Amino acid sequence: MRSTLLSIAVAMLVLSAVAAREARTGGGPASAGLPPSDSTATQRLNTTPRHGELVAVDVPGESVKLRTWISYPERKDNAGVVIVIHEIFGLLDWIRGVADQLAADGFIAVVPDLVTGLGPGGGGTESFASRDSVVQAVFHLSPEETAKRLDATRDWALKLPAGNGRYATMGFCWGGGVSFRYAASTPAPKGAIVFYGVSPDSATIQKIAAPVLGFYGGDDARVGATIAPAAAQMVALEKNYEVHSFEGAGHGFLRQQSGKDGANLKATQQAWPRAIEFLRKQLK
């Protein structure tokens, strides 16, 4: 009986209520309250009315200061903090554009350049000669080193005078997997959002204390294969893991909104409002 109930619970998690999300978003244009695509991110940053800046964050035991982008909302009260974890491509305009949209939605968005100090001359993403070089640098980051840098970012961000003392994480691709894994950190985030990132191992899942919200492309079999095992364990441990898988959408759909014959844009229109709803609930 327990096995049957568990199977039903997992199935309910994996089959998202897409129709309900479509009704909520209203099928509006890509520019209406959504992050930019890769091709429009630079223009978005050049025209945004919101304040964004690069800051340097100290990392205990390291001589290098972590290059970190921060986007502030325009509001009179204190805001929740969202630590945004970049893709394997590093701190590029697109991920800064995501931060700007989070600020538009009322949050302080903090994006650490996790390859700071690993580039030529001790630089970060901006110092690498090619995207492939950044990818290799990201792949060489150990989970321990990544967590240490995220801990430093979290500790710095939670002291921001404009913050309300609560934080969540949001990650994409490689960063999505990191966001899921960081839900097991201490102090735990109030929530973790995973955009098409692989699920953590069983030992990490046992330590997760935060609710996790996952968005996946239906055509992303590599990442998709890790969802059901994680969902089964999360359900068995009575942990909160909400899964949305979008038919026809591919990996990286939020950045590549024009791809997959409209499926990526549709997935973005459905996923982003749900992500913001989740953040508002967890960070209020």
C-alpha positions as CSV (number, residue, x, y, z in Angstrom):
1,M,0.0,0.0,0.0
2,R,2.8,2.4,0.9
3,S,4.5,1.7,-2.4
4,T,1.3,2.4,-4.3
5,L,0.6,5.7,-2.5
6,L,4.2,6.8,-3.0
7,S,4.0,6.1,-6.8
8,I,0.8,8.1,-6.9
9,A,2.3,11.0,-5.0
10,V,5.4,11.1,-7.3
11,A,3.2,11.0,-10.4
12,M,1.2,14.0,-9.0
13,L,4.4,15.9,-8.4
14,V,5.8,15.3,-11.8
15,L,2.6,16.1,-13.7
16,S,2.3,19.8,-13.2
17,A,-1.0,21.8,-13.5
18,V,0.0,23.5,-16.8
19,A,-3.5,24.6,-17.6
20,A,-3.9,26.5,-14.3
21,R,-0.6,28.3,-15.0
22,E,-1.7,29.3,-18.5
23,A,-4.8,30.8,-17.0
24,R,-2.9,32.7,-14.5
25,T,-0.3,34.2,-17.0
26,G,-2.9,35.0,-19.6
27,G,-0.5,34.1,-22.4
28,G,0.9,37.6,-22.6
29,P,3.9,38.7,-24.7
30,A,7.4,37.7,-23.7
31,S,8.3,41.2,-22.5
32,A,5.3,41.4,-20.1
33,G,6.8,40.7,-16.6
34,L,9.2,38.1,-17.8
35,P,13.0,38.0,-17.7
36,P,14.7,38.8,-21.0
37,S,15.9,36.2,-23.4
38,D,19.6,35.9,-24.2
39,S,19.2,38.1,-27.3
40,T,17.5,41.0,-25.4
41,A,19.3,41.0,-22.1
42,T,21.8,43.7,-22.9
43,Q,19.1,46.1,-24.1
44,R,17.1,45.3,-21.0
45,L,20.1,46.3,-18.8
46,N,20.8,49.4,-20.7
47,T,17.2,50.7,-20.3
48,T,16.1,49.5,-16.9
49,P,15.0,52.1,-14.4
50,R,16.3,49.9,-11.5
51,H,19.6,50.3,-9.8
52,G,22.2,47.5,-10.3
53,E,25.8,47.4,-9.5
54,L,28.9,45.2,-9.1
55,V,30.1,44.7,-5.5
56,A,33.0,42.8,-3.9
57,V,32.2,40.2,-1.3
58,D,34.8,38.8,1.1
59,V,35.2,35.0,1.2
60,P,36.7,33.7,4.4
61,G,40.1,32.1,3.7
62,E,40.4,33.5,0.2
63,S,42.4,36.6,-0.9
64,V,40.1,37.3,-3.8
65,K,36.9,39.2,-3.4
66,L,33.9,37.6,-5.1
67,R,32.5,39.8,-7.9
68,T,28.8,40.0,-7.3
69,W,26.0,41.7,-9.2
70,I,23.1,43.1,-7.2
71,S,19.8,44.5,-8.5
72,Y,17.6,46.5,-6.2
73,P,13.8,46.8,-6.3
74,E,12.1,50.2,-6.2
75,R,10.0,49.9,-3.0
76,K,9.8,51.7,0.4
77,D,9.8,48.7,2.6
78,N,12.5,46.0,3.1
79,A,12.7,43.2,0.6
80,G,13.5,39.5,0.6
81,V,16.8,38.4,-0.9
82,V,17.1,36.0,-3.8
83,I,20.6,34.5,-4.4
84,V,20.7,33.8,-8.1
85,I,23.1,31.0,-9.2
86,H,24.3,31.4,-12.8
87,E,24.5,28.8,-15.5
88,I,27.8,27.2,-16.6
89,F,28.4,30.3,-18.7
90,G,29.1,32.5,-15.6
91,L,28.1,36.1,-14.8
92,L,26.8,37.3,-18.2
93,D,24.3,39.9,-19.2
94,W,21.5,37.3,-19.3
95,I,21.7,36.3,-15.7
96,R,22.0,40.0,-14.8
97,G,18.8,40.5,-16.8
98,V,17.1,37.8,-14.7
99,A,18.2,39.7,-11.6
100,D,16.7,42.9,-13.0
101,Q,13.4,41.1,-13.4
102,L,13.5,39.8,-9.9
103,A,14.0,43.4,-8.7
104,A,11.1,44.4,-10.9
105,D,9.1,41.8,-9.0
106,G,10.1,43.3,-5.7
107,F,13.2,41.3,-4.5
108,I,16.8,42.1,-4.0
109,A,18.6,39.9,-6.4
110,V,22.2,38.9,-5.7
111,V,24.3,37.1,-8.3
112,P,27.8,36.0,-7.3
113,D,30.4,35.3,-10.1
114,L,31.4,31.9,-8.8
115,V,34.5,31.7,-11.1
116,T,35.9,34.9,-9.6
117,G,39.7,34.6,-9.4
118,L,39.8,31.6,-11.7
119,G,40.3,33.5,-14.9
120,P,43.4,35.0,-16.6
121,G,45.1,37.4,-14.2
122,G,42.8,36.3,-11.4
123,G,39.7,37.7,-13.1
124,G,36.2,36.3,-13.2
125,T,33.8,35.6,-16.1
126,E,34.7,38.8,-17.9
127,S,38.4,37.8,-18.2
128,F,38.0,34.5,-20.1
129,A,38.6,34.5,-23.8
130,S,35.7,32.2,-24.7
131,R,32.5,30.8,-23.3
132,D,34.0,27.3,-23.4
133,S,36.8,28.5,-21.1
134,V,34.2,29.7,-18.5
135,V,32.4,26.3,-18.8
136,Q,35.6,24.5,-18.0
137,A,36.3,26.7,-15.0
138,V,32.8,26.1,-13.6
139,F,33.2,22.4,-14.1
140,H,36.4,22.5,-12.0
141,L,34.6,24.1,-9.1
142,S,34.2,21.6,-6.3
143,P,30.9,21.4,-4.4
144,E,32.8,22.5,-1.3
145,E,34.3,25.5,-3.0
146,T,30.9,26.4,-4.5
147,A,29.2,26.1,-1.1
148,K,31.8,28.2,0.6
149,R,31.4,31.0,-1.9
150,L,27.6,30.8,-1.7
151,D,27.8,30.9,2.1
152,A,29.9,34.1,1.9
153,T,27.3,35.6,-0.5
154,R,24.5,34.7,1.8
155,D,26.1,36.1,4.9
156,W,26.8,39.3,3.1
157,A,23.4,39.6,1.6
158,L,21.5,38.9,4.8
159,K,23.2,42.0,6.3
160,L,21.9,44.4,3.6
161,P,20.1,47.3,5.2
162,A,17.4,47.0,2.6
163,G,16.8,43.3,3.2
164,N,14.2,41.7,5.5
165,G,16.5,39.0,6.8
166,R,15.0,36.2,4.6
167,Y,16.6,34.6,1.6
168,A,15.9,32.0,-1.1
169,T,17.9,30.6,-4.0
170,M,17.2,30.4,-7.7
171,G,19.5,28.6,-10.1
172,F,19.7,27.7,-13.8
173,C,21.2,24.7,-15.5
174,W,24.4,24.0,-13.5
175,G,23.2,26.6,-11.1
176,G,19.8,24.9,-10.8
177,G,21.5,21.8,-9.5
178,V,23.5,23.9,-7.1
179,S,20.3,25.6,-5.9
180,F,18.7,22.2,-5.2
181,R,21.8,21.1,-3.3
182,Y,22.1,24.3,-1.4
183,A,18.6,23.7,0.1
184,A,20.5,21.4,2.5
185,S,22.7,24.2,3.8
186,T,22.6,25.8,7.2
187,P,21.0,28.1,7.8
188,A,18.6,26.8,5.1
189,P,17.0,29.2,2.6
190,K,13.3,29.8,2.9
191,G,12.9,28.2,-0.5
192,A,15.0,26.9,-3.4
193,I,14.0,27.2,-7.1
194,V,15.5,24.9,-9.7
195,F,15.4,25.7,-13.4
196,Y,16.4,22.6,-15.3
197,G,19.2,21.5,-12.9
198,V,20.0,17.9,-12.0
199,S,18.9,16.6,-8.6
200,P,21.3,16.0,-5.8
201,D,22.4,12.7,-4.4
202,S,20.5,10.7,-1.8
203,A,22.7,11.8,1.1
204,T,22.1,15.5,0.3
205,I,18.4,15.1,-0.1
206,Q,18.2,13.7,3.4
207,K,19.5,17.0,4.7
208,I,17.2,19.3,2.8
209,A,15.1,21.6,5.0
210,A,13.7,24.1,2.5
211,P,10.8,23.7,0.1
212,V,12.0,23.1,-3.5
213,L,10.3,24.3,-6.6
214,G,11.5,22.7,-9.9
215,F,10.9,23.7,-13.5
216,Y,12.0,21.4,-16.3
217,G,11.8,21.1,-20.1
218,G,9.9,18.0,-21.3
219,D,12.5,17.4,-24.0
220,D,15.4,17.6,-21.5
221,A,15.9,13.8,-20.9
222,R,19.3,14.2,-19.3
223,V,18.0,16.3,-16.4
224,G,14.6,14.7,-16.5
225,A,16.0,11.3,-15.6
226,T,17.0,12.7,-12.2
227,I,13.5,14.1,-11.2
228,A,11.5,11.0,-10.3
229,P,14.2,9.4,-8.0
230,A,14.5,12.7,-6.1
231,A,10.8,13.1,-6.0
232,A,10.3,9.6,-4.5
233,Q,12.9,10.3,-1.8
234,M,11.5,13.8,-1.0
235,V,8.0,12.4,-0.7
236,A,9.2,9.5,1.5
237,L,10.9,11.9,3.8
238,E,7.9,14.2,3.8
239,K,9.8,17.1,2.2
240,N,8.2,19.7,-0.1
241,Y,9.2,19.2,-3.8
242,E,6.9,20.7,-6.4
243,V,7.7,19.7,-10.0
244,H,6.6,21.3,-13.3
245,S,7.7,19.7,-16.5
246,F,6.7,21.6,-19.7
247,E,5.9,19.5,-22.8
248,G,8.1,20.3,-25.8
249,A,10.4,22.7,-24.0
250,G,14.1,22.2,-24.0
251,H,17.0,22.6,-21.6
252,G,17.6,26.3,-20.9
253,F,14.1,27.4,-22.0
254,L,14.2,30.6,-20.0
255,R,17.3,31.9,-21.8
256,Q,16.3,30.6,-25.2
257,Q,12.7,31.7,-25.3
258,S,12.5,31.8,-29.1
259,G,13.4,28.1,-29.4
260,K,11.5,24.8,-29.7
261,D,8.7,26.3,-32.0
262,G,7.2,28.3,-29.2
263,A,7.4,25.7,-26.5
264,N,10.2,27.5,-24.7
265,L,8.3,30.8,-24.5
266,K,5.2,29.0,-23.3
267,A,7.2,27.3,-20.6
268,T,8.7,30.7,-19.6
269,Q,5.2,32.3,-19.4
270,Q,4.0,29.5,-17.2
271,A,7.0,29.1,-15.0
272,W,8.0,32.6,-14.1
273,P,4.7,33.7,-12.5
274,R,4.7,30.5,-10.4
275,A,8.3,31.2,-9.3
276,I,7.4,34.7,-8.2
277,E,4.3,33.4,-6.4
278,F,6.6,31.0,-4.5
279,L,9.1,33.6,-3.6
280,R,6.5,36.0,-2.3
281,K,5.1,33.3,-0.1
282,Q,8.4,32.2,1.3
283,L,10.1,35.6,1.7
284,K,7.2,37.8,3.0
